Amino acid sequence: MSETAGLIIVFIGLIFDFFGCFGLVRFPDVFNRVQAATKCVTIGTCFILLGVVVYLGFGAIGIKSLIAMVFIVITTPTAAHAISRAAYLSGVELADQTVVDQYAEDLDDIREKR
């Protein structure tokens, strides 16, 4: 039973990873692409690792999978934030479909306070 549940959870993770990769190809600018990579791929990879824990149990590989999940949940959003902030500050253009640029408003507020 746990083997079947583990495989189902791994399959769900693969679907999330697929849509994250699809977003990397489909979305118009670096900011949207970073979001697709961060959200979908983080959730997908965590589901795959959780599926490994369910499939194999709490042995050495299961514990390593749980540690990897924690590491991914902490580092991936941090890296995505750093990449998108560096892209914005280096002058990468927003997509034409972008409606709101909240970061520009925040930067204006910071500049006014100085």
Secondary structure, DSSP 8 states (H G I E B T S, - for coil): -HHHHHHHHHHHHHHHHHHHHHHHHHSSSHHHHHHHIIIIIHHHHHHHHHHHHHHH-SSHHHHHHHHHHHHHHHHHHHHHHHHHHHHHHTT----TT----HHHHHHHHHHHH-
